[in-house]
Structures are given as C-alpha cells and as structure tokens.
Amino acid sequence: LMFGIAPFPILEDTSLLKDEIVNVEVWSYADDLLYTQQESRLERQKKLSYRSIYNFDTKEIIRIQPEETPEISMPSNLLSHHYAITQNPTPYQKLIAWEGSNYSDVYLVNIDDGSHYLIQKKVDGNVRLSPGEQYIYWYQSTDTAWYIHTINTGETVQLTDTEIGVFYNEINDRPMHPRSYSSPGWTTNDQSIIIYDRYDLWSFDPLGKKPPRKITNGRASKKVYRYIKLDPEENYISEDGPWICSVFDENDKSSGYVEIAKNGIVKTLLESHHRYGRLVKAKKSNQLLFTKESFREFPDLYTSSLTLNDVKRVSEANPQQAEYRWGNIGLYQWVSSDGIDLEGMLVKPDNFDPTTKYPLIVNFYEKSSNGIHRYPTVSPGRSSINYAYYVNQGYIIFNPNIPYKIGWPGESAYNAVISGITALIQEGYIDKNRIGVQGHSWGGYQIAHLITRSDLFACAEAGAPVVNMFSAYGGIRWGSGMSRMFQYEHTQSRIGGTIWDKTIRYIDNSPIFFADKIKTPVLILHNDEDTAVPWYQGIEFFMSLRRLNKPAWLLNYNGEFHGISKWQNRVDFQRRMSQFFDHYLLDHPEPSWMQRGVPAIEKSILQGLEPVETETDKQ
C-alpha cells in the first residue's frame, strides 16, 4: 500500500480580525527560491507529501522518500520493481535565477527497505532507471555527455565523448551548455541503450565491453531518424526488430517512415513532401493510424498495415477549402550580409505573376523552415498572422531563418532578415515600398530592433517586445516566478553575461535607446497579464514613440496573457492587425481606431473598426 506522509500545516490565528492581519512579503537574499517562485509553487507546497509504503507481510511502514528529496520518480508497477530515484534540488535553487538549469543531487532508493544512497551530485538532466533496473542513466549538459551508473557495482562511467560522435545539440547558438538529442530507451534485458545524435541511432553497451555501433547512416544524407514506439506498454526495444522509425530530410524537408532491420538495412516505407503525424498502432491488430499534411493539405487521417504499402485516407475534414484560393509555399535560399548560407519559407498566391509587384509581409521566429509542411488552419491566431489568409489578400509572406551570434542577437536578426528581403527585391516581384514585418515575443523584440536600424519597412507589428534589456533583466516571469536574468545570460536573449560585465551589449541590443531613429509606424500588442514578458516593456516602447511623436498604437487586452486566448479578443486583434497592414501596404482606408483612438469612455462599446469617411466618400 503506497501513501504519502505530509508535514503538519501552518495554521492561521483565527482569533485575529481581518484588519489586524499583516500582509507583507519578506524577500530575503538568503532564500533558496525567490519569493515569487515560492508563490507560484504555493499550492503544490501545501499538498506536498513524502512517499511511503506499508508492507503487509512485515507489517512495517517504509519511508522511501526522505524530506530532503522532494522529487521522486516511481516505477508504475511496484510489485515487479525494487528501486526508485529521488532528487534534491535545494542546494542549487539559487542558481536557477541566473543559469536557468535545474541541478539536483540524485539518490537511489531501495523500495523494499527504504535505504538510499547518493548516485551523483549536481546533475543537470532527466535521470532514469533502465527497465531491468540494472542501470541509472542521464545526460549531463555541463559535460555534453551521457553517463551510466551500474547499480550492483556502484560504478559510474561516462558513456559518450566527442571522439565517438556528437551527442549534444551541435547547432546550439545560445550561451548555454547544449542539450542532448535524447534516447528512445533500452533493448531487451538492458543489453544496450539506444542514443540519438543529430541524425542517427547509436547502440551502446552499458558495460563498455562492446564498441558503440551506429545503427543508421543519416548524417551522410542529412536525414534524421527517430524510433517510433508503437506499443505504449513496451518496456524494451526488441533486438531482433524490425524497427519502425520516422525520417526527416533536412535538405528538402520531406519526411515519412522507414523500417530498420537487425542488420541495419534501412527500407523506406513511405516518404514524401508532407508532414506526418506520429504512428498509432491498434491494440489488437497490426493496423496503423496517422495524419499527413502539407501547406495545402489538411491533416486528415490515414490508415495502413505495418508495411505502409496499402495506405488509405479515412477522413475528409475540410472539403470547403476547395472553394478558396490557398497559396503555395517553398524554400527560399540566399547568402546573408555576413556570408552565411541561409534558408527560409516563401509563400506566394495561387495566381502568382512574376511580372507583378506584390506587397510583402515578413514574419519570423528563430528558425522555422523545418515546419514548411505544416497546415495553416484558418482561425484567428493568438499572436501571429495567418499565412493562408494574408496570401489570399494579395500578400507574399517571407519567413527567414535566423542564425545567432552570441552577444549580438539584434545584429544577427538584421544580417539575416535584411539580406533576405534584399535578395527577394532583386527577384523583381516585390514592391520595395510596401514591406511590413510582424512577430511576437522574441520575434517582437527583433522587429523593434530592426526598425531602429532600417527604414525598409512601411509598417511593423511587434507583439510583447522586450525593448529595454536593462529593466527586463531585473524583471520577473510572473507565470513561474522566475527571475529573467537567466534568459539574458544563458538562453534565448543570448547576451552571454550580466548587465555589469556586458553593459555595452545590453545597450546596443536594447531598441529603447535608439527609438529616435525609428521612422516606421508601429502597432504594439502587449497585455496587462502577460506572465512571460513584463507588460511594462510594451509601455516603455509606446511611451518612447509617443514622446518622440512617432505613429504608434498599443493594444492591451485586459486580463490576457502572453498572446490572446479569448475568442472574441483573438478575432478583434486579427481584424485590427489586418486593417493596420492593409492601410499601409494596400492603401485601404484608415480605420477610426487608428486615426482617433478609442477613448476610455467608449471602451467595450464602440470599437472604432469602421473606416474613416473621406471627403471623396462624402461626395
């Protein structure tokens, strides 16, 4: 019988009147966790209990989770298992604020008697038991290596190194230790562990008696292979095979499924210029179910046998699409201003005419080209333009990949985006006077930076943009209570240091200090309950532009978070954003909300979406 033992709760003094209760937060430098993080975990803390077991044979209560290890990984079937893993992150919780990594000390617990011993200190990664409980394994990002701990000997060894292969994210462009490509699991009886590199599957002997074996050869052709677990209750990957794997071609973005025999021979079962959903196998037969989609094809359901040579489509969920123009998508390649070969996605209307000059909207976020075959469901999105809708309005859409140089994220975006647009203009079908740009969050930041450096854009929409890296560095991610410092020192913002040792970088990458250079009309979306980017960033941006008397609008949907969730607000935002772009890029009339705003007295009553009546209209 498994149950939890909880500490006694801290009880309130119910004899105090409401006016006598002091409500004060005490933030201490000595706290392991920031007060805001403690608040975000408060309900979980109140429900915290420590796993224990009652043994009916011995009539004993066995405490298997000590109080100093608040995290535990338990086997699903206790009757056939003897071990669990507990983790203690407490000694390293302060580091989360500026490193962003969740370190912990790892212990192995014997479920039978409650004894436990330390496996490894300061592990950064997901620690797991092998199915046969012979080994504990994890990836340590600080060492960029996989480790194996043998339970019966207590020995820990490093399993991978760079002489064998690259088993960490080899295209990591953030100032942080690269993550792994993960592992799909173990073969029968813990004989070997399968580990991914960027492209291939490798087999490792946990005892090191046999040399590592590369099972596939995807690197040569830039094809990514990944094992598919068809049986959700599968504990082991069968040594005898065959294995069904997904395949993705980095060159042309085609994908599909392959069969890998025991001897490593790869047989293509299905491959095309589509995006395939994960295979699902019927429990009582060898029938498979999956989805197939592209930019023009809705992700309908398909079924087949295990051979995938008798595929049948079994749904037609979006027949009304045939009544509309949709657009076509393709890869576009160019060389950046700093000499890097780049690629992106380019979406053109169905009736594209290369002799016509089209307005262009640029939309981007990190690297998106691998998702070229995603289907664009037509619905009012949370924060971004809908490609199918805007192409139907007569736009061309460009989504460039951004390679980043640590310390200079703004410059990196400029080098990639502006060079890509310049290459497109030279193609002859882009109207260089009708180019807009749109993005949200990290994309919103880069757009704010771009328009301080270039007058190329006729208009820009920047959602939830960080424009002042100094004030943002000291802010809080209110959803998790985390300090934002780690983002700038180690992760997406890519500055690579603190505001004290990289001061110039923080200034050069903060659009707020160069707002006087902006000549582009700007629409800003930033909501007052944003839990990721403090909404005062949007206010700082708007107030700067307003003080400088530059055309700018701020949309704040009250109570919304990082993006928009309520349907009516999503419809409203998409309508306003479309009006904004159509006015500057298609010469549509200016709507009332852009010309005169929406006064507070009219809020939620008059929306100002109607076009402003001109003298010509009156006549």
Disulfide bonds with the S-S distance in Angstrom:
none
